[in-house]
């Protein structure tokens, strides 16, 4: 049977390279924490007894957006709808996490909340990204098609504005090391972070940072906030491969 998108034989729409990438067109209600209050009609004006099926949602807002949940959601989306792309590895998940944070996807102001009537009064019926949905889809799809080593370079450039010369053309691998082998190049900056760190165990990605192997130690290049928030002594980081 021919593909319903490109009309070619040998694959279906879920593995078609021409299938539009529309990940951020989805509903992300379950990747966000929606906060709201409810108002009810007075008993004299309400005919739904004490069930209050006439409730109205008020003071609605996004309390938080889970980047980790969105990354996991993306992995499922790719496996179902874009099988022509490589499955998301732990290394790629790290890059996507950095990409989404650099794009401020976590910012509640970038999301719209939908409300509709249900059997129990008004209900939240969706949370959708509105902060440049089309462009974000385009940039994310471009990143996903890159080899992993280039994904690292692109996300670092996106977050910091440039790529340090020593990070160019490296081969990157995931390593599990003792936290004691990490060296921070700027201790003053680290002390500042300790008093203003937004990471905790609930929003921490599996891979905690990126470091350069230097002798017996690792120089931390990206991930000060995540590393300093950790209590665990064994950590997973991305580091350059030494031949």
PyMOL commands that set and color helices and strands:
alter all, ss='L'
color gray80, all
select helices_A, chain A and resi 13-15+23-25+29-31+43-45+49-51+67-81+90-102+108-110+133-144+148-160+165-167+179-181+187-194+224-229
alter helices_A, ss='H'
color red, helices_A
select strands_A, chain A and resi 32-39+56-65+111-118+121-129+172-178+182-183+210-214+217-222+234-240
alter strands_A, ss='S'
color yellow, strands_A
deselect
rebuild
show_as cartoon
